Amino acid sequence: MAESRVTLRFEKPSFMLPGSNLVVTLDGQQVFCGDFTTGFETTLDVPPGAHLVTTQIQLGIVRNRTVEVTLEAGRHTVIILQYSRFWGNFTKKPQVFVE
């Protein structure tokens, strides 16, 4: 079975207090740990099917969000994580593009 390629992206926010830690996991495996204010992008080859993307922001309080995405065999899926200042967390539905 052909692998799937997934890119997880979070663009640098326009304003956020420095020192806010962000951890992103894919199926429980850490793919990013760093400062929320820097943004990040990482690309991985994974088996096709359903996968869980979890974000954890540490802003004095801890905010978690988990979303399920389905990846197609042989395709490249780009997942753009978006932060909502209103809710103080990532949105429930990231932007997903299949190439």
CNS distance restraints for C-alpha pairs under 8 A (distance, minus, plus):
assign (resid   1 and name CA) (resid  73 and name CA) 7.23 0.50 0.50
assign (resid   2 and name CA) (resid  47 and name CA) 7.53 0.50 0.50
assign (resid   2 and name CA) (resid  48 and name CA) 7.67 0.50 0.50
assign (resid   2 and name CA) (resid  73 and name CA) 5.33 0.50 0.50
assign (resid   2 and name CA) (resid  74 and name CA) 5.29 0.50 0.50
assign (resid   3 and name CA) (resid  45 and name CA) 6.25 0.50 0.50
assign (resid   3 and name CA) (resid  46 and name CA) 5.69 0.50 0.50
assign (resid   3 and name CA) (resid  47 and name CA) 4.94 0.50 0.50
assign (resid   3 and name CA) (resid  48 and name CA) 6.04 0.50 0.50
assign (resid   3 and name CA) (resid  73 and name CA) 5.57 0.50 0.50
assign (resid   3 and name CA) (resid  74 and name CA) 5.62 0.50 0.50
assign (resid   3 and name CA) (resid  75 and name CA) 7.98 0.50 0.50
assign (resid   4 and name CA) (resid  45 and name CA) 5.64 0.50 0.50
assign (resid   4 and name CA) (resid  46 and name CA) 5.29 0.50 0.50
assign (resid   4 and name CA) (resid  47 and name CA) 5.65 0.50 0.50
assign (resid   4 and name CA) (resid  48 and name CA) 5.25 0.50 0.50
assign (resid   4 and name CA) (resid  71 and name CA) 6.32 0.50 0.50
assign (resid   4 and name CA) (resid  72 and name CA) 6.14 0.50 0.50
assign (resid   4 and name CA) (resid  73 and name CA) 4.98 0.50 0.50
assign (resid   4 and name CA) (resid  74 and name CA) 5.08 0.50 0.50
assign (resid   4 and name CA) (resid  75 and name CA) 5.42 0.50 0.50
assign (resid   4 and name CA) (resid  76 and name CA) 6.15 0.50 0.50
assign (resid   4 and name CA) (resid  77 and name CA) 7.80 0.50 0.50
assign (resid   5 and name CA) (resid  43 and name CA) 6.97 0.50 0.50
assign (resid   5 and name CA) (resid  44 and name CA) 5.67 0.50 0.50
assign (resid   5 and name CA) (resid  45 and name CA) 4.43 0.50 0.50
assign (resid   5 and name CA) (resid  46 and name CA) 6.11 0.50 0.50
assign (resid   5 and name CA) (resid  71 and name CA) 8.00 0.50 0.50
assign (resid   5 and name CA) (resid  74 and name CA) 7.38 0.50 0.50
assign (resid   5 and name CA) (resid  75 and name CA) 6.26 0.50 0.50
assign (resid   5 and name CA) (resid  76 and name CA) 4.57 0.50 0.50
assign (resid   5 and name CA) (resid  77 and name CA) 6.26 0.50 0.50
assign (resid   6 and name CA) (resid  43 and name CA) 5.58 0.50 0.50
assign (resid   6 and name CA) (resid  44 and name CA) 5.41 0.50 0.50
assign (resid   6 and name CA) (resid  45 and name CA) 6.40 0.50 0.50
assign (resid   6 and name CA) (resid  46 and name CA) 7.31 0.50 0.50
assign (resid   6 and name CA) (resid  71 and name CA) 7.70 0.50 0.50
assign (resid   6 and name CA) (resid  76 and name CA) 5.63 0.50 0.50
assign (resid   6 and name CA) (resid  77 and name CA) 4.80 0.50 0.50
assign (resid   6 and name CA) (resid  78 and name CA) 5.78 0.50 0.50
assign (resid   6 and name CA) (resid  79 and name CA) 7.35 0.50 0.50
assign (resid   7 and name CA) (resid  41 and name CA) 6.88 0.50 0.50
assign (resid   7 and name CA) (resid  42 and name CA) 5.59 0.50 0.50
assign (resid   7 and name CA) (resid  43 and name CA) 4.18 0.50 0.50
assign (resid   7 and name CA) (resid  44 and name CA) 6.45 0.50 0.50
assign (resid   7 and name CA) (resid  76 and name CA) 7.59 0.50 0.50
assign (resid   7 and name CA) (resid  77 and name CA) 6.29 0.50 0.50
assign (resid   7 and name CA) (resid  78 and name CA) 4.69 0.50 0.50
assign (resid   7 and name CA) (resid  79 and name CA) 6.03 0.50 0.50
assign (resid   8 and name CA) (resid  40 and name CA) 8.00 0.50 0.50
assign (resid   8 and name CA) (resid  41 and name CA) 5.63 0.50 0.50
assign (resid   8 and name CA) (resid  42 and name CA) 5.48 0.50 0.50
assign (resid   8 and name CA) (resid  43 and name CA) 6.41 0.50 0.50
assign (resid   8 and name CA) (resid  78 and name CA) 6.20 0.50 0.50
assign (resid   8 and name CA) (resid  79 and name CA) 4.99 0.50 0.50
assign (resid   8 and name CA) (resid  80 and name CA) 6.14 0.50 0.50
assign (resid   8 and name CA) (resid  81 and name CA) 7.27 0.50 0.50
assign (resid   9 and name CA) (resid  39 and name CA) 7.65 0.50 0.50
assign (resid   9 and name CA) (resid  40 and name CA) 5.79 0.50 0.50
assign (resid   9 and name CA) (resid  41 and name CA) 4.33 0.50 0.50
assign (resid   9 and name CA) (resid  42 and name CA) 6.67 0.50 0.50
assign (resid   9 and name CA) (resid  78 and name CA) 7.48 0.50 0.50
assign (resid   9 and name CA) (resid  79 and name CA) 6.15 0.50 0.50
assign (resid   9 and name CA) (resid  80 and name CA) 4.82 0.50 0.50
assign (resid   9 and name CA) (resid  81 and name CA) 6.02 0.50 0.50
assign (resid  10 and name CA) (resid  39 and name CA) 5.09 0.50 0.50
assign (resid  10 and name CA) (resid  40 and name CA) 5.32 0.50 0.50
assign (resid  10 and name CA) (resid  41 and name CA) 6.40 0.50 0.50
assign (resid  10 and name CA) (resid  80 and name CA) 5.87 0.50 0.50
assign (resid  10 and name CA) (resid  81 and name CA) 5.10 0.50 0.50
assign (resid  10 and name CA) (resid  82 and name CA) 6.66 0.50 0.50
assign (resid  11 and name CA) (resid  38 and name CA) 7.84 0.50 0.50
assign (resid  11 and name CA) (resid  39 and name CA) 4.79 0.50 0.50
assign (resid  11 and name CA) (resid  40 and name CA) 6.46 0.50 0.50
assign (resid  11 and name CA) (resid  41 and name CA) 7.98 0.50 0.50
assign (resid  11 and name CA) (resid  80 and name CA) 7.96 0.50 0.50
assign (resid  11 and name CA) (resid  81 and name CA) 7.91 0.50 0.50
assign (resid  11 and name CA) (resid  82 and name CA) 7.99 0.50 0.50
assign (resid  12 and name CA) (resid  36 and name CA) 7.79 0.50 0.50
assign (resid  12 and name CA) (resid  37 and name CA) 5.81 0.50 0.50
assign (resid  12 and name CA) (resid  38 and name CA) 5.23 0.50 0.50
assign (resid  12 and name CA) (resid  39 and name CA) 4.04 0.50 0.50
assign (resid  12 and name CA) (resid  40 and name CA) 7.39 0.50 0.50
assign (resid  13 and name CA) (resid  37 and name CA) 6.12 0.50 0.50
assign (resid  13 and name CA) (resid  38 and name CA) 7.69 0.50 0.50
assign (resid  13 and name CA) (resid  39 and name CA) 7.05 0.50 0.50
assign (resid  15 and name CA) (resid  37 and name CA) 7.61 0.50 0.50
assign (resid  16 and name CA) (resid  20 and name CA) 7.99 0.50 0.50
assign (resid  16 and name CA) (resid  36 and name CA) 7.81 0.50 0.50
assign (resid  16 and name CA) (resid  37 and name CA) 6.03 0.50 0.50
assign (resid  17 and name CA) (resid  37 and name CA) 7.33 0.50 0.50
assign (resid  18 and name CA) (resid  35 and name CA) 7.21 0.50 0.50
assign (resid  18 and name CA) (resid  36 and name CA) 7.52 0.50 0.50
assign (resid  18 and name CA) (resid  37 and name CA) 6.15 0.50 0.50
assign (resid  19 and name CA) (resid  35 and name CA) 6.00 0.50 0.50
assign (resid  19 and name CA) (resid  36 and name CA) 7.42 0.50 0.50
assign (resid  19 and name CA) (resid  37 and name CA) 7.82 0.50 0.50
assign (resid  20 and name CA) (resid  35 and name CA) 5.68 0.50 0.50
assign (resid  20 and name CA) (resid  36 and name CA) 5.36 0.50 0.50
assign (resid  20 and name CA) (resid  37 and name CA) 7.18 0.50 0.50
assign (resid  20 and name CA) (resid  57 and name CA) 7.01 0.50 0.50
assign (resid  20 and name CA) (resid  58 and name CA) 5.79 0.50 0.50
assign (resid  20 and name CA) (resid  59 and name CA) 5.45 0.50 0.50
assign (resid  21 and name CA) (resid  33 and name CA) 7.24 0.50 0.50
assign (resid  21 and name CA) (resid  34 and name CA) 5.63 0.50 0.50
assign (resid  21 and name CA) (resid  35 and name CA) 4.82 0.50 0.50
assign (resid  21 and name CA) (resid  36 and name CA) 5.44 0.50 0.50
assign (resid  21 and name CA) (resid  57 and name CA) 5.82 0.50 0.50
assign (resid  21 and name CA) (resid  58 and name CA) 5.18 0.50 0.50
assign (resid  21 and name CA) (resid  59 and name CA) 7.20 0.50 0.50
assign (resid  22 and name CA) (resid  32 and name CA) 7.56 0.50 0.50
assign (resid  22 and name CA) (resid  33 and name CA) 5.67 0.50 0.50
assign (resid  22 and name CA) (resid  34 and name CA) 5.50 0.50 0.50
assign (resid  22 and name CA) (resid  35 and name CA) 5.91 0.50 0.50
assign (resid  22 and name CA) (resid  36 and name CA) 5.08 0.50 0.50
assign (resid  22 and name CA) (resid  55 and name CA) 7.10 0.50 0.50
assign (resid  22 and name CA) (resid  56 and name CA) 5.72 0.50 0.50
assign (resid  22 and name CA) (resid  57 and name CA) 4.70 0.50 0.50
assign (resid  22 and name CA) (resid  58 and name CA) 6.53 0.50 0.50
assign (resid  23 and name CA) (resid  30 and name CA) 7.14 0.50 0.50
assign (resid  23 and name CA) (resid  31 and name CA) 7.80 0.50 0.50
assign (resid  23 and name CA) (resid  32 and name CA) 5.58 0.50 0.50
assign (resid  23 and name CA) (resid  33 and name CA) 4.44 0.50 0.50
assign (resid  23 and name CA) (resid  34 and name CA) 6.73 0.50 0.50
assign (resid  23 and name CA) (resid  55 and name CA) 5.80 0.50 0.50
assign (resid  23 and name CA) (resid  56 and name CA) 5.13 0.50 0.50
assign (resid  23 and name CA) (resid  57 and name CA) 6.63 0.50 0.50
assign (resid  24 and name CA) (resid  30 and name CA) 5.91 0.50 0.50
assign (resid  24 and name CA) (resid  31 and name CA) 5.75 0.50 0.50
assign (resid  24 and name CA) (resid  32 and name CA) 5.09 0.50 0.50
assign (resid  24 and name CA) (resid  33 and name CA) 6.55 0.50 0.50
assign (resid  24 and name CA) (resid  53 and name CA) 7.13 0.50 0.50
assign (resid  24 and name CA) (resid  54 and name CA) 5.63 0.50 0.50
assign (resid  24 and name CA) (resid  55 and name CA) 4.59 0.50 0.50
assign (resid  24 and name CA) (resid  56 and name CA) 6.45 0.50 0.50
assign (resid  25 and name CA) (resid  29 and name CA) 5.06 0.50 0.50
assign (resid  25 and name CA) (resid  30 and name CA) 4.21 0.50 0.50
assign (resid  25 and name CA) (resid  31 and name CA) 5.31 0.50 0.50
assign (resid  25 and name CA) (resid  32 and name CA) 6.98 0.50 0.50
assign (resid  25 and name CA) (resid  52 and name CA) 7.96 0.50 0.50
assign (resid  25 and name CA) (resid  53 and name CA) 5.74 0.50 0.50
assign (resid  25 and name CA) (resid  54 and name CA) 5.19 0.50 0.50
assign (resid  25 and name CA) (resid  55 and name CA) 6.63 0.50 0.50
assign (resid  26 and name CA) (resid  30 and name CA) 6.51 0.50 0.50
assign (resid  26 and name CA) (resid  31 and name CA) 6.66 0.50 0.50
assign (resid  26 and name CA) (resid  51 and name CA) 6.90 0.50 0.50
assign (resid  26 and name CA) (resid  52 and name CA) 5.68 0.50 0.50
assign (resid  26 and name CA) (resid  53 and name CA) 4.70 0.50 0.50
assign (resid  26 and name CA) (resid  54 and name CA) 6.53 0.50 0.50
assign (resid  27 and name CA) (resid  51 and name CA) 5.94 0.50 0.50
assign (resid  27 and name CA) (resid  52 and name CA) 5.00 0.50 0.50
assign (resid  27 and name CA) (resid  53 and name CA) 6.44 0.50 0.50
assign (resid  27 and name CA) (resid  54 and name CA) 7.91 0.50 0.50
assign (resid  28 and name CA) (resid  52 and name CA) 7.74 0.50 0.50
assign (resid  28 and name CA) (resid  54 and name CA) 7.77 0.50 0.50
assign (resid  31 and name CA) (resid  42 and name CA) 7.41 0.50 0.50
assign (resid  32 and name CA) (resid  40 and name CA) 7.70 0.50 0.50
assign (resid  32 and name CA) (resid  42 and name CA) 7.93 0.50 0.50
assign (resid  34 and name CA) (resid  38 and name CA) 7.93 0.50 0.50
assign (resid  35 and name CA) (resid  39 and name CA) 7.62 0.50 0.50
assign (resid  36 and name CA) (resid  57 and name CA) 7.61 0.50 0.50
assign (resid  47 and name CA) (resid  71 and name CA) 7.95 0.50 0.50
assign (resid  47 and name CA) (resid  73 and name CA) 7.36 0.50 0.50
assign (resid  48 and name CA) (resid  70 and name CA) 7.34 0.50 0.50
assign (resid  48 and name CA) (resid  71 and name CA) 4.98 0.50 0.50
assign (resid  48 and name CA) (resid  72 and name CA) 5.22 0.50 0.50
assign (resid  48 and name CA) (resid  73 and name CA) 4.93 0.50 0.50
assign (resid  49 and name CA) (resid  70 and name CA) 5.14 0.50 0.50
assign (resid  49 and name CA) (resid  71 and name CA) 5.09 0.50 0.50
assign (resid  49 and name CA) (resid  72 and name CA) 6.43 0.50 0.50
assign (resid  49 and name CA) (resid  73 and name CA) 7.78 0.50 0.50
assign (resid  50 and name CA) (resid  68 and name CA) 6.56 0.50 0.50
assign (resid  50 and name CA) (resid  69 and name CA) 5.63 0.50 0.50
assign (resid  50 and name CA) (resid  70 and name CA) 4.22 0.50 0.50
assign (resid  50 and name CA) (resid  71 and name CA) 6.35 0.50 0.50
assign (resid  51 and name CA) (resid  68 and name CA) 5.59 0.50 0.50
assign (resid  51 and name CA) (resid  69 and name CA) 5.38 0.50 0.50
assign (resid  51 and name CA) (resid  70 and name CA) 6.13 0.50 0.50
assign (resid  51 and name CA) (resid  71 and name CA) 7.53 0.50 0.50
assign (resid  52 and name CA) (resid  66 and name CA) 6.49 0.50 0.50
assign (resid  52 and name CA) (resid  67 and name CA) 5.72 0.50 0.50
assign (resid  52 and name CA) (resid  68 and name CA) 4.58 0.50 0.50
assign (resid  52 and name CA) (resid  69 and name CA) 6.40 0.50 0.50
assign (resid  53 and name CA) (resid  66 and name CA) 5.57 0.50 0.50
assign (resid  53 and name CA) (resid  67 and name CA) 5.40 0.50 0.50
assign (resid  53 and name CA) (resid  68 and name CA) 6.31 0.50 0.50
assign (resid  53 and name CA) (resid  69 and name CA) 7.46 0.50 0.50
assign (resid  54 and name CA) (resid  64 and name CA) 6.98 0.50 0.50
assign (resid  54 and name CA) (resid  65 and name CA) 5.56 0.50 0.50
assign (resid  54 and name CA) (resid  66 and name CA) 4.22 0.50 0.50
assign (resid  54 and name CA) (resid  67 and name CA) 6.52 0.50 0.50
assign (resid  55 and name CA) (resid  63 and name CA) 7.96 0.50 0.50
assign (resid  55 and name CA) (resid  64 and name CA) 5.54 0.50 0.50
assign (resid  55 and name CA) (resid  65 and name CA) 5.28 0.50 0.50
assign (resid  55 and name CA) (resid  66 and name CA) 6.46 0.50 0.50
assign (resid  55 and name CA) (resid  90 and name CA) 7.42 0.50 0.50
assign (resid  56 and name CA) (resid  62 and name CA) 6.70 0.50 0.50
assign (resid  56 and name CA) (resid  63 and name CA) 5.53 0.50 0.50
assign (resid  56 and name CA) (resid  64 and name CA) 4.45 0.50 0.50
assign (resid  56 and name CA) (resid  65 and name CA) 6.68 0.50 0.50
assign (resid  57 and name CA) (resid  62 and name CA) 5.65 0.50 0.50
assign (resid  57 and name CA) (resid  63 and name CA) 5.15 0.50 0.50
assign (resid  57 and name CA) (resid  64 and name CA) 6.56 0.50 0.50
assign (resid  57 and name CA) (resid  89 and name CA) 7.44 0.50 0.50
assign (resid  58 and name CA) (resid  62 and name CA) 4.59 0.50 0.50
assign (resid  58 and name CA) (resid  63 and name CA) 6.55 0.50 0.50
assign (resid  59 and name CA) (resid  63 and name CA) 7.83 0.50 0.50
assign (resid  63 and name CA) (resid  88 and name CA) 7.64 0.50 0.50
assign (resid  63 and name CA) (resid  89 and name CA) 6.13 0.50 0.50
assign (resid  64 and name CA) (resid  89 and name CA) 7.28 0.50 0.50
assign (resid  65 and name CA) (resid  89 and name CA) 7.25 0.50 0.50
assign (resid  65 and name CA) (resid  90 and name CA) 6.47 0.50 0.50
assign (resid  65 and name CA) (resid  91 and name CA) 7.92 0.50 0.50
assign (resid  65 and name CA) (resid  92 and name CA) 7.22 0.50 0.50
assign (resid  66 and name CA) (resid  92 and name CA) 7.84 0.50 0.50
assign (resid  67 and name CA) (resid  92 and name CA) 6.77 0.50 0.50
assign (resid  67 and name CA) (resid  93 and name CA) 7.20 0.50 0.50
assign (resid  71 and name CA) (resid  75 and name CA) 7.44 0.50 0.50
assign (resid  71 and name CA) (resid  77 and name CA) 6.72 0.50 0.50
assign (resid  72 and name CA) (resid  76 and name CA) 7.89 0.50 0.50
assign (resid  75 and name CA) (resid  98 and name CA) 6.84 0.50 0.50
assign (resid  75 and name CA) (resid  99 and name CA) 6.24 0.50 0.50
assign (resid  76 and name CA) (resid  98 and name CA) 5.83 0.50 0.50
assign (resid  76 and name CA) (resid  99 and name CA) 5.21 0.50 0.50
assign (resid  77 and name CA) (resid  96 and name CA) 6.86 0.50 0.50
assign (resid  77 and name CA) (resid  97 and name CA) 5.62 0.50 0.50
assign (resid  77 and name CA) (resid  98 and name CA) 4.40 0.50 0.50
assign (resid  77 and name CA) (resid  99 and name CA) 6.15 0.50 0.50
assign (resid  78 and name CA) (resid  96 and name CA) 5.71 0.50 0.50
assign (resid  78 and name CA) (resid  97 and name CA) 5.10 0.50 0.50
assign (resid  78 and name CA) (resid  98 and name CA) 6.35 0.50 0.50
assign (resid  78 and name CA) (resid  99 and name CA) 7.83 0.50 0.50
assign (resid  79 and name CA) (resid  94 and name CA) 6.45 0.50 0.50
assign (resid  79 and name CA) (resid  95 and name CA) 5.77 0.50 0.50
assign (resid  79 and name CA) (resid  96 and name CA) 4.66 0.50 0.50
assign (resid  79 and name CA) (resid  97 and name CA) 6.59 0.50 0.50
assign (resid  80 and name CA) (resid  94 and name CA) 5.69 0.50 0.50
assign (resid  80 and name CA) (resid  95 and name CA) 5.06 0.50 0.50
assign (resid  80 and name CA) (resid  96 and name CA) 6.42 0.50 0.50
assign (resid  81 and name CA) (resid  90 and name CA) 6.87 0.50 0.50
assign (resid  81 and name CA) (resid  91 and name CA) 7.46 0.50 0.50
assign (resid  81 and name CA) (resid  94 and name CA) 5.04 0.50 0.50
assign (resid  81 and name CA) (resid  95 and name CA) 6.76 0.50 0.50
assign (resid  82 and name CA) (resid  90 and name CA) 5.52 0.50 0.50
assign (resid  82 and name CA) (resid  91 and name CA) 5.75 0.50 0.50
assign (resid  82 and name CA) (resid  94 and name CA) 6.09 0.50 0.50
assign (resid  82 and name CA) (resid  95 and name CA) 7.75 0.50 0.50
assign (resid  83 and name CA) (resid  88 and name CA) 7.37 0.50 0.50
assign (resid  83 and name CA) (resid  89 and name CA) 5.75 0.50 0.50
assign (resid  83 and name CA) (resid  90 and name CA) 4.11 0.50 0.50
assign (resid  83 and name CA) (resid  91 and name CA) 5.84 0.50 0.50
assign (resid  84 and name CA) (resid  88 and name CA) 5.73 0.50 0.50
assign (resid  84 and name CA) (resid  89 and name CA) 5.57 0.50 0.50
assign (resid  84 and name CA) (resid  90 and name CA) 5.62 0.50 0.50
assign (resid  84 and name CA) (resid  91 and name CA) 5.93 0.50 0.50
assign (resid  85 and name CA) (resid  89 and name CA) 6.90 0.50 0.50
